[in-house]
Amino acid sequence: MRALVVDHSVPGRLALAAVADPVPGHDEVLVKVAAISLNYGELPRSDEAAEGAVRGWDAAGVVVRAAADGRGPQPGDRVVTRGRDAGWAELRAVPVDELAVLPDTVDFPTAAALPVAGLTALRALRTAGIRPGQRVATTGASGGVGRFAVQLAHLAGAEVYAFVGSPARGAGLAALGADHVLTGPAELGTPVDAVLDNVGGSLLAELLGHVAPEGTVISIGAASGEPTPIQPYQLVVNRLTLIGMQVGGDTRADLAYLVQLLAEGRLQASVDRVESWEKAGETALALVNREIRGKAVLTVD
């Protein structure tokens, strides 16, 4: 089969190549992949990425072989899948507990944008224990996780403060549920109850001074690449809880819930760019250079 492999000699470090077909395990289905999405954290941005490796967390397509243990979807079922790697290929073997069946109303490019970014946002909100009426700040709100976080916080009944790098990157966030679109903590008029942080660095350090007593900060990512200068008193004086984002949960149930929201029109995948996987390298560069708002999706053709 063909797959996107790490190739350090080309722009974006991704190239199409022939690789061995996957061999499904006892509890895995085999999926013919139709669309994949790119996540910043999985891109091979340095020489440390293994040459020839097949990466890819998110993929959507059609089941061509059911799991040997009899569980899960059957051949012909449309599914969206999540995994640690090997998603950027024509075929993917994936455990039945790492997927959700798609209704016909949700297309493959939309579904492919969902797993990692959507699950991360959902679980961050769950960990923070967001309740109706709370004030929730999301940094990196124009990115894939950020846009899902804005929408899910709004659906939870929160007042949403969306932080972006520039006014231009904030376009469209109000329509997704952001009550306030800001470029820095100085623009906050009142403390927030929770922060969902995708950026880290000086932005997070400054935001800590704008969190209400006994507030919660969920550290999801560090897209700024900067160290975060946190002083212990910032946490102690206001009795703040700082939690590093934790992976885990019932992926099948959580994915099915997010798919249902998509199908009902209550959630948008915010796909900013759809390209053929022939253009994977240039699309990866655009994502790294912050030229994409929301998700970048590639069709497998």
N, C-alpha and C positions, 0 to 999 in steps of 0.2 A: 504494500500500500504506500501511498504518499503521505508525508507528514512534514510539518514545520520542525526543523532541527536547529539547534544552536550552531551558528557559523560565524566565527569572529572575523572573517575576511570580507563580510558584506555590511552595508549600512543597516542599522537596526539589529544586527547579529542574528537574523532569522532568515532561513532559506528553505525551499522545498527540496525534499530528497526522498528516495525510496528506503523504507525500513521494513522490518519483519512485521507481519500481522500479529496482533495480540492474541493470546490464548486465554479465554475466560476461565476463571476459577469456578468452583462448585456453586457459589452464590452470586455469580456475576452474569449479567446479560451482555450481549455484543450489540453495539449500536453503530449504525452507519451515520456518521456525523454530517450534518447539514450546515451548521453555523457554530462559531466559537467566539468568545470574547477575550479581549486582552485586559489584564490587570497589571497595574504598575509594579506590584510586588513580585510578579513572576517573570518579568522581562529580563533577559540576559544583558545586564548593563555593564558588566565587567568581565575581565578575562578569567575570573574564578568559575564562571559557568562552564560546565563540562561540554566540550566540543561534541556535536552530534546528538546531544540529549533532546528528547521530545518532552517539552513542557506542556502546560495547559491545564488550568483548573476547571474552566467552564466550557460545556459543549451541549448542543441540542441536536436531536436527530431521530431516527427511526430504529426500533429494535429489530434486528435481523436474526437473533438467536436468543431464546429464553434461557433463564438460569437452570442449571442441571438439577438444583434442589426443588424445582417446581414453584418457587415463590416469584412474585413480581410480575412485571408486564410481559406480554406475549409478542411474538413477531407481528410487525405492523403497527404496534403502539408507538405514538409520538411521545418523546420524553425529553426532559432537561436533566442534565447530570452534573455532578460535582466530583472532583477528585484531586489528589495531590499532584498529579502530573499526567502526561500521555493523552491529554484532551485535544491537542492540536494535530489531529490525524484523521484520515478517512474512516478508520474504525476505532472504537474505544470499548474496552472491557471495563465494566463498572459494577460495583456491588449494588444489589437491589435496594439497599438502605441509603444509597447516595443519589437518588433520583426521584423525580416526580413525573407522573403522566400528564401530558398537555391536552387541553381541549383544542378543538379545531380552530377556535377563535384566537388562539395565541400563536403567532408565527415563530419560526425558528430563530431569526435574528433577535427578536424581542426576548424570547426565552433564554437565549444564550447569555444575555446581559445580566441575568438575574442571580445566579447562585452565590458566588463569593461576596459580591458587593451587597446584595440584598440580605443574605444571611448575616453578614457582619453588622449591618445597620440594625436589623431586627434584634439580634442578640445583645448588642450594646444597649439598646433601649430597655430590653428586658432586664439586663444586669443593673441598669441605673434605677429600675423600678419607677419609671415615669408614670405619673398620674395626671388626670385631667386638671387643667388650671396651672400646672407648673410651668416655669419659664425654662426652656431648654435651648442651649447654645450649641450649634454644630459648626466646627471649623472645617475648612476644605469643602464647603458646602456645594461647590460647583463640580466636584468630582463624582465618581461613580458611587462610592459609599455615602458621600455627603448628600447627594440628591435623594437617595433612598431614605436616609435618616431624616431629612426634612419632611418628606411625605409621611413616613411612619409616625414621627412625633406629632405631626398635625392630626393624623387619624386617631392618635391616642388622646387628643384633646389638649395638648400642650400649646403654650405660646412659644413660637419658634423664632429664634434669632440665628440667622444664617450668616456666617463670616466667610468672605471671599477676598481674593487677592486684589481685585480691582472692581469698580462698578460694572465694567463690561462683563466680567465673569459672573456677575450676579443676575444677568438677564434670564428671565423665565422662572426664577426661584419663587417669586411671589405667587405665581400661578400654581406652583406645586404645594403651596401651603406655608411658605415662610411669611411670618408677620412682620419681620424686620430683616432687611438685608444690609449688612454692615461691613466695613473694611478694617475695623480695629476696635479693641475694647473701649477706647476713649469715647466711642459713640454710644456706649450703653448708658441708658438713663436709670437703670435699676439693676440690682444684683440678680443673677440667674440661679436657679436651683440645681441645674445639672449642666455639664459640658460633655459633649461627645467630640473628642479631639482626634483629628486625622493629621495634624500638622506638626505639633510639638514645637520645640525651639522657643524663641522669645515670645511668640504669640501665646502659647500655653502659659508661660511664666507670668505674663501680664494678666491673662484671664483669671488666674487664681485669685487675684485681688478683687475680682468682681463676682465671686461666687458667694451666695448667701450662706450664713452659718449652717453647718451640718449638711452642706451640699455635697454632691457627688461628681467626680470627674472620671470619665472613662477614657483611657488612653488607647486609641485604636491603631494609630500609625504615626509616623514621623516624617511626613513628606518634605518638610523643610530641610531635612538633613542637618539641622543645627542641634547642638546640645541644649537641654532645657535647664536653665539655672533656677532650681527650686530651693527656696530657703525653708528649713523645717518649720519656722514659726508661721509660714503661710498656711500650712496644713493644721498645725496645732491650735493656733489662736481661734480660727473659725471652725474647728472641729470638722475639717473636710475629709472626705473619703476618696482616695485616689486608687483606681483599680486598673490594672493592665488588662486589655481585652483578652478574653479566654475563648479558645476554640472548643466547641463541643455542643452537644444537644442532639435532638432527634432531627437529623437532616431531612429525612423523608417527609415528616410531618410539617416541618418549617417551610420546606420548599413548596409543598402542596398548598400551604396557607398563602404564600406569596403568589403562587400561580393563580389561586382563586381571586386574589385582589386584582391581579392583572386582568383576568377574564371579566371581572365585574366593572372594570374601568375605574377602580378606586386607587390604583397604583400605576405609575408610568415608569417604564424602564429607562427613559431619558437616553436613548441611543443617539449619539451625536454624529457618528460616522459609521457607514457600512461599506466595506470594500471587499473585493475578492481576496482570498488568502495569497494570491499572487503578489499583492501589495503589502504583505505583512511587514516587511522591513521599514518602509516609509511610514506606515501607520504606527508602528512601535515608536519610531523617532518622534512622531507628532505627539504621542501620549507622554513620552518622557519630557518633551519640551513644553508641556502644559498647553498645547494647542487644541486640545479636545475637552469639551465640557460634557461631563457625563460619561457614557460608555462608548468604546470603540469595538465594533463587531466585524468579523470576517466571515464571508460565506465560503464554504468548502466546495469548490467546483473544478 
